[in-house]
Amino acid sequence: PAHQFFFDLSGNQGGGSRGRGRKRLSDGDGRSRDQQHGGDRYHEHKQPRRHPQPTGPCWFCLASPQVEKHLVVSIGTHCYLALAKGALIPRHVLILPIGHYQSVVEVSSEVLEEMEKYKSALRSFYKSKGERCVLFERNYKSQHLQLQVVPVPLDRCTTEDIKEAFTVQAQEQQIELMEIPQHTDLKQIAPPGTPYFYVELDSGEKLFYRIQKHFPLQFGREVLASEVVLNIPTRADWRECKQSREEEENDCKQLRDDFQPYDFAWED
């Protein structure tokens, strides 16, 4: 059965003047081992909103016992924001649906709308930090949608450099990454159940690959960690970037405080 949950992301989270804190409810969902996230402590019950449930354990469903609540940054109505486990760079986050959806092409219109709100809020947040962001999703060997959002300092490279890095590395690995029109609905080119890799640049440009057989699981990270972009090749594998629980908690508290002015889900 689904779990009703409330996380209090206020108080004792590392930022004193933050109002009452935000409470959001939901019924669980799941996530894979790549990254895990969570909120903070269970809060008082409201009328629960129904969300799709996984058939088994899921590391990313927000009501799942497996979710790492200390990594949750923000909880909306349909989605939540979490610090990436083994983050490539500080402020690397995930946008995830609260309910159990495998990919962007399977989510409801309400979920998609709130994902766009988080994207917009994050772009504004990163801009204030002198960064642009790159978003990517790998719908392959994963059971719960994870939209990776990675900030790239503006003085590191241009959007065109990032686009070229993806294109060149894709060609080197025989990956036919194609550009698709900015306003294309992924559902038009990737029916539910289709494995794919998708990149969205801060310019709005989109790159897409329909996965045929094998696909390098760390491809998105490898490109962004490469010399052309972030120049941190040793961090391409998230498992090499693991932190202690205390380090994760401290980073998440700091990110909650920094992001709070941009967080539409925050309740005074």
C-alpha positions in Angstrom: 0.0 0.0 0.0 1.0 3.6 -0.6 2.6 5.6 2.2 1.4 9.1 3.0 4.2 11.3 3.8 5.1 14.8 4.8 8.6 16.1 5.0 9.4 19.3 7.0 12.1 20.9 5.0 12.4 23.9 7.3 13.9 24.6 10.7 17.1 22.8 11.6 17.9 22.3 7.9 20.7 24.8 7.9 19.0 28.1 7.3 17.5 30.1 10.1 15.1 32.6 8.6 13.1 30.3 6.4 9.5 30.7 7.6 7.4 27.7 8.6 8.8 25.4 6.1 7.0 23.5 3.3 4.9 20.5 3.7 3.8 18.3 0.8 2.1 15.0 0.7 2.1 12.2 -1.7 1.8 8.4 -2.2 5.1 6.7 -2.9 7.2 6.0 -5.8 10.6 4.7 -6.7 14.1 5.3 -7.9 17.2 3.3 -9.0 20.5 3.0 -7.2 22.2 5.7 -9.2 21.0 8.5 -6.9 18.8 8.6 -4.0 17.1 11.5 -2.2 14.5 12.4 0.4 13.0 15.0 2.7 13.5 15.3 6.4 10.9 14.2 8.8 7.4 13.0 8.6 4.8 15.6 9.2 1.2 15.7 10.0 -1.3 14.1 7.6 -3.4 15.9 5.0 -5.7 14.4 2.4 -3.3 12.3 0.3 -2.9 12.7 -3.4 -2.8 9.5 -5.4 0.3 8.7 -7.4 1.2 5.7 -9.5 2.9 3.0 -7.4 5.8 0.7 -8.2 5.3 -3.0 -8.3 8.4 -3.6 -6.2 11.1 -1.6 -4.3 12.1 1.7 -5.9 14.9 4.0 -4.8 13.2 7.1 -6.1 9.5 6.9 -5.2 9.2 9.6 -2.5 7.0 7.4 -0.2 9.3 4.4 -0.6 11.2 3.1 2.4 14.3 3.0 0.1 14.4 6.8 -0.6 17.2 8.8 1.1 15.1 11.6 2.6 18.2 13.6 3.6 18.8 14.4 -0.1 15.5 16.0 -0.8 15.7 19.7 -1.6 12.1 20.6 -2.5 8.8 18.9 -2.7 6.1 20.0 -5.0 2.6 18.6 -5.7 3.7 16.2 -8.5 7.5 16.3 -8.5 10.4 16.7 -6.1 13.9 18.0 -6.3 16.9 16.1 -4.9 20.6 16.4 -4.6 22.2 13.9 -6.9 24.0 11.2 -5.0 27.7 11.2 -6.2 27.1 14.6 -7.7 29.2 15.5 -10.7 29.6 19.1 -9.4 28.1 21.1 -6.6 24.4 21.9 -7.1 23.9 18.9 -9.4 20.3 17.9 -8.8 17.6 15.6 -10.1 14.0 16.4 -10.9 11.8 13.4 -10.1 8.1 12.6 -10.2 6.6 11.7 -6.8 4.6 9.0 -8.5 6.1 6.0 -10.2 6.8 6.9 -13.9 9.6 5.4 -15.9 10.2 8.2 -18.3 9.2 11.7 -19.4 7.0 10.3 -22.2 4.9 8.4 -19.6 4.2 11.2 -17.1 0.8 13.0 -16.9 0.3 16.5 -18.1 0.3 17.8 -14.5 3.6 16.1 -13.7 5.1 17.5 -16.9 3.9 21.0 -16.2 5.5 20.9 -12.7 8.8 19.6 -14.1 8.9 22.6 -16.4 8.4 24.9 -13.4 11.3 23.3 -11.7 13.4 23.6 -14.8 12.6 27.3 -15.0 13.3 27.9 -11.3 16.6 26.1 -11.6 17.7 28.1 -14.6 17.1 31.3 -12.7 18.9 29.9 -9.7 21.9 28.8 -11.7 22.0 32.1 -13.5 22.4 33.9 -10.2 25.4 31.7 -9.5 27.0 32.4 -12.9 26.1 29.1 -14.4 24.0 27.6 -17.2 22.5 24.2 -16.9 22.3 21.0 -19.0 19.5 18.6 -18.5 19.5 14.9 -19.6 17.5 11.8 -19.1 18.5 8.2 -19.8 15.5 5.9 -20.2 17.5 2.8 -20.2 18.1 0.3 -17.4 16.3 2.6 -15.0 12.9 2.1 -13.5 12.1 5.6 -12.3 12.4 8.9 -14.2 15.4 10.9 -13.2 16.0 14.2 -15.0 19.6 15.1 -14.3 20.3 18.8 -14.0 24.0 19.8 -14.1 25.2 23.4 -13.7 28.2 24.5 -15.9 30.0 27.7 -15.0 29.5 30.3 -17.8 33.2 31.0 -17.9 34.0 27.3 -18.6 32.5 27.0 -22.0 29.7 28.1 -24.3 26.5 26.3 -25.0 27.8 25.5 -28.5 30.9 23.9 -26.9 28.6 21.6 -24.8 26.5 20.7 -27.8 29.6 19.9 -29.8 31.0 17.8 -27.0 27.9 15.7 -26.9 27.9 15.3 -30.7 31.6 14.4 -31.0 31.6 11.9 -28.2 28.4 10.4 -29.6 30.0 9.9 -33.0 33.1 8.3 -31.4 30.8 5.8 -29.7 28.6 5.2 -32.8 25.6 6.9 -31.1 23.4 8.6 -33.5 22.5 11.7 -31.5 20.1 13.9 -33.5 18.9 17.4 -32.9 15.1 17.7 -32.6 12.9 20.8 -32.9 12.9 22.7 -29.6 9.1 22.4 -29.1 8.9 18.7 -30.1 6.9 16.6 -27.7 9.1 13.5 -27.0 6.0 11.4 -27.1 5.9 12.1 -30.8 9.2 10.3 -31.4 9.5 8.0 -28.4 6.3 6.0 -27.6 6.1 4.7 -24.0 8.5 1.8 -23.4 11.0 3.1 -25.9 14.6 3.3 -24.5 16.2 6.7 -25.3 18.8 9.3 -24.2 17.8 12.9 -24.3 19.7 16.2 -23.7 18.3 19.7 -23.3 20.7 22.7 -23.5 20.1 26.1 -21.9 19.5 27.5 -25.3 16.4 25.2 -25.6 18.2 23.0 -28.2 17.4 19.3 -27.8 19.4 16.2 -28.7 17.9 12.7 -28.8 19.0 9.2 -29.4 16.7 6.2 -29.6 18.7 3.4 -27.9 18.9 0.3 -30.1 21.0 -2.2 -28.1 23.7 -1.2 -25.7 24.3 2.3 -24.3 27.0 3.5 -22.0 25.2 4.2 -18.7 27.5 7.1 -17.7 27.4 8.8 -21.2 25.8 12.0 -20.0 28.3 12.4 -17.1 31.2 11.4 -19.3 30.5 14.2 -21.8 30.0 16.9 -19.1 33.1 15.7 -17.1 35.2 15.9 -20.3 38.0 18.4 -20.8 35.9 20.5 -23.2 33.2 21.1 -20.6 33.9 20.7 -16.8 37.3 19.1 -17.2 36.8 16.7 -14.3 37.1 13.3 -16.0 37.8 11.4 -12.8 34.2 12.3 -11.7 32.4 10.7 -14.7 31.4 7.7 -12.6 29.1 8.7 -9.7 30.4 5.9 -7.6 33.8 7.6 -7.5 32.1 10.7 -6.1 30.4 9.3 -3.1 30.2 11.4 0.1 29.6 10.6 3.7 26.1 10.9 5.0 27.2 14.0 7.0 28.6 15.6 3.8 25.5 14.9 1.9 23.3 16.4 4.6 25.4 19.5 4.8 25.4 20.0 1.1 21.7 19.5 0.9 21.0 22.0 3.7 23.1 24.6 1.9 21.3 23.9 -1.4 17.9 24.2 0.2 18.8 27.6 1.7 20.3 28.9 -1.5 17.4 27.6 -3.7 14.6 28.7 -1.4 14.1 32.2 -3.0 13.5 30.4 -6.4 11.4 27.6 -5.0 7.8 27.9 -6.1 6.8 25.1 -3.8 7.9 26.9 -0.7 5.0 27.9 1.7 5.4 30.8 4.1 
